[in-house]
Amino acid sequence: MQNSLRKHSSRFYFYLVACLVLLVVAMFISVNTGYIQISFFSFLQTMVGLGNPEDAMTIFDFRMPRITMAILVGMGIAVSGAILQSISSNPLADPGILGINSGAGFAIVLYTFFFQSFVATNSVFFVFLKPVVALFGALLAAFLIYTLAYRKGRIAPTRMLLIGIGINAAFSAGITIFQLRMEPVDFTRTLVWLSGSIYATSWTFVLALLPWLLILLPIAFYKSRTLDIISLNEMSAIGVGINVNKERKWLLILAVLLAGSCVAVGGGLTFLGLIAPHIARRLVGRSHMRVLPLSALIGALLVVASDTIARIVIAPAELPVGVILSIVGAPYFIYLLLKTRN
């Protein structure tokens, strides 16, 4: 037993370090990728304060905020997906597929439509209020999913997936209706953002998201043991004194808060919350003490890498990072759907 635990622990730390190394490499490649080329030597000079002003502005004002945002958004959505999959016993659960992202997006589009003066100036007030507005939309979507999928004391996984897809379609239709009534500039801005984009991210956007994740991610990691018990056997959870329905509600709210706050600044990154937890479970098993931290790192790595690719594919123009993630995620979702069709 001890040998098995030691083996799993060693494997976890190996993959944790490997993901950290890959993330650092991806960050370095991302910093040096773009219209303005920065050599490795120039990058090192800039980092120690000896570089030229143009390189310093490119790195610290444009690329580092973007990379930091990619890491934060990747972590938040990946952990949200892992929680949703566990509390619903549904391997296909993802904030994007279930309509949580579109609920948050609908709230932001409404806010953009009715308060265009704040949006046009891109004021600090607007930036910091975006996560709050998105959370209302995400919580509404989650409430509808939970209410409609809850039957006979539990959430039916298949029913949850189908209802989530329906809610996603309904919110997406609402988004389209309000987008078509916007000014062309606002329409283009929201279209790019909804596709999943961290283009033109500044440190203000990073600071708007950071407090949410500093609070929510530690709570998610703290709930690892509860997630393990709930995902294994409902009767076992009741036997050790856990109120399953109550915990599921709070964990659902936690997942929604994570996804909603990230969608507010990063847009709809569909399939990220599906792919990252699945990779983590394949690598380190089903213990959430290992799955959640590794999912967070894998999510960050996927978004940083996808954002770098999105800048290269049609340079000097850019693709939304959500498009790259969808190209990878859609086939994987179909594979999982076929694998779990019974």
N, C-alpha and C positions, 0 to 999 in steps of 0.2 A: 504493500500500500504506500509506504513512504517512498519507495523507489519510483512508483508511478507518479506520485505528486511531484517528486523532484524532477522527473523527466518532463512533465507538463510545464513546470515552472521554468526550467531551462529553455524549453522550446519557446515559451512566451517571451522571455527576455531576449532571446536570439532574434525573434521576429520584430520585437519592439525596437531594438538597436538597428536592425536592418532597415526598417521603415524610416527611422530617424535619419540614417545616413542617406537613403534615397531621397528623402524630403529636402535635406540640405543641398544635395546635388541638383535636384529639380529647381530649388530656389536660386541657386547660382546660375543655372542655365537661363532661367526666366529673367534674372536681372540683366544678363548680357544679350538678351534677345529683343529685337525691335528695330525701328527705323534708324535710331542712333545706335551704332555699334560701339560697345565698350569692351576693350581687351581685358584679359585677366590682370595684367600689370596695372592698367589704369583703374580697374576696380579696387585693387589692393591699395593703391595710392589714395583713392578717394575715401576709402574706409578709415584710413589713418589721418585724414585731413590734409593730404598733400596733392590731391587731384585738382583738375581745372574746374572752374565754376559750372560749366555746361554739364560735365559728367556728374557733378554733385547734385545739381538740380534734377537731372534725369533719374538718378538712382533714388534720392531721398524724397523728392516731391511727386514722382510719378510711379516708379516701379516698385519701390518698397511698400507704399500703402496698398498697392494692388496685390502684391504677394501676401502681405499680412491679411488682407481681406479674404483672399482665396483660402488661406489656412483656417481662419476663423469660421467661415461659411462651411467649408468642407467638414470640419470637426462637428459643428452643430447639427447639420443635416444628417450626417452619418450616425451619430449617437441617437438622434431622434428616430431614424429608421430602425435601429437595433431595438429600441424600446417598443416601438409599434409592433414589430414582428413577434416579440416575446409576449406582450399582453394580449395579443389577438390570436396567438398560436397560428399565425398566418405567415408563411415564408415569403409571400408576395407583397406584404405590406410595405408601403413607402409613402412619405408625405406628399409626393407629387401624384402618385397613382390614386391615392385615397381622397384627393381633393383638398387637402389641407393647404397646399401651396396655392391653388387657385382661389381658395377662400381668402387667404392673405392678399393675393394679387388683386382680387375684386375690391377689397377694402382700400388698397392703395390707389387703384384707378378711380374709385369714387372720390377719394380725398383730393387726388390730382384734378379731377373734373370740377369739383365745387370750390376748391381753394387754389386756383391757378396762379394767383399773384405770389403766394409763398413758393410754389413750385418753380415759377419763372425765375425768381431771384436765387433759387437754390439756397435759401437762408438756413442758418444753423438751426433755427427753430424747426423748420420743416424736416431737416435731416434727422434730428433727435426724436421727432414725433413719429417718424415713419415706422419704427418697430412697434410702437404702441398701437398705431392704427392697424398695422398688419396683424397684430395679435387678436384684435377683435374679430377680424374676418376668419382667421385660422380657428379660433375658439368656436365661432358659429358653425363652421364646417365640421369640426370635431363633435359638437353637440348633436348635429343632425345625424352623423354617422353612428354615434353611440346609441342614440334614441331609436333609430330605425333598425340597427343591426342587433340590438339586445333582445334576446328571446330566451325564455325559460331559464333565467338566472345566469346566462352566459352570452358572450358575443360569438355568433356563428362566423367562422373565418370566411367561408365562401360568400355569405350574405354581406359581410362587411366589405369585401372586395368589390362586389357588384354595386352596392349602394355608394361606395366611394367613387367608383367610375361615373355613376350617374350624377353625383354631386359635383364632381370635377367638370362634367359636361355643362351642367347648369350654370356654375360660376363662370366658366369660360365663355358661355353665350352672353352672360351679363357684362363681362369685360369687353367683348366685341361691340356690344350695343353702345356702351359709353365711349369706347375708343373712336367709333365712327362719328361721334358728335364733338370730338375734340378739335382743337386747332392742329394743323399739320405738324408743327414742331412738337407739341405734346404727344400727338399720336405716335410719331417716330420714336420719341424718347421712351414711352411706355411699351411699345412693341419690342424694342431692343432689350429693355429691362426684363420683361416677362419671358423672353427667350433664355434668360439666365446670362447676365452680363455684369462684370465688375469693371467695365471700361470707365475711365475718368473717375475712379475712386480716389478719394483724398483721405487724409488723416482724420478729418471730421467724421466721415462715414465709419472709419475704424473705431473711433471713440464712441460713436452711437451704438455700435454692436457689442463692443468689448464688455461693458458692465453686465449685460444679460448673460453672456457666456461664462463670465467669472462667477456668477451666482448659480446658474443652472447646471453646468457641467459637473461641478463637485457634488451637487445633489444627486445627479444621475449616477455617478460612480458610487456614492453612498448607498444607493438603492440596488446595487448589484446583487446582493444576497436575496433580497425580496424578489427580484426578477428571476433568479435561478429557481426559487421555490414555486413561484406562480407558473413558470413555463414548463415545469416538469409534471406536476400533479396537483390538481386543485384540492383534492382531499387531504394530501400531505400538508398543503399550505394551511388549510383550516385546522388540521391537527396540531400545528405548532403555534396556533393562535393568531394567524394572519387573516384579517378581513379581506378576502379576495376582491370582492366587488369594490370596496372602498379604495384599496390599493390600486386597482386597475384604473379607477377614475382619476386618481391623483397622478399616476404615471402617464396616463393619456394627456392630461393637462401639461405635464412636464415636457412630453414629446412635442406637443403643439406649440408651447412657448419657445422651445428650441428652434423648431422649423419656421415658425412665424417670424421670429426676430431675424433669422438668417435670410429668409425670402425678402424681407423689407429692404435689405441693402444689396442682396446678391441676385434677386430675381428667382425664377422657377428653375431649379436644377433637378429635373426629373431623373429618376433612377439612381441618383447618388446614394440615397438612403436605402436602396435595395442592394446595390452592388457591394458597398464597403462592409456591411455586417456579414454578408455571405462569405466574402473572402476571409474575414477575420475568423469566422467559425470553422472554416476549412483548415485554417492554419493552427488554431490553438484550442479547438473544442468549443463547448457550449457554456462554459463558466463566464458569467458576465463581468466578473472581476478582471478577466483577461480580454473578453470580447469588446467591451466598451472602449477602453483606452486604445486598443489596436484599431478598432473601427474608426476612431477619431483621427488617428495618424494616417490610415489608408484613405479616408475621406479627404483630408488635407492634401495628401500626395496626388490624388486623382484630380482635384480641382486645380492645383498649381500646374500639373502636367498638361491638363486639358486647356488651360488658359494660355500656356506657352504655345501649344499646337495651334490654337485658334488665332494667334497673332502671326503665325508663319504661313498657314495654308493659302491665304489669298492676299498676302502682303503686297502693298502697304495697307490695304484695308484689313478689317478684322471680322472674324465670325464670333457670335456670342458663345461663351464657354458652354452654355447649356446644349448647344447643337452638337458639340463634340461628345459630351456625356451621353446624349441621346443615341448617337451613332453606336456607341459601345453598349449602352444599357438596354436598348430595345431588343436586340437579338438575345441578350442574356435573360431578359424578362420572358420572352417567348419560350426559351429553353426551360426555364423554371416552371412556366405554365404547363408545358407538355409533361414535364417530369412529375408534377404534383397534381395532374388532372384528375386523379382518383380520390 
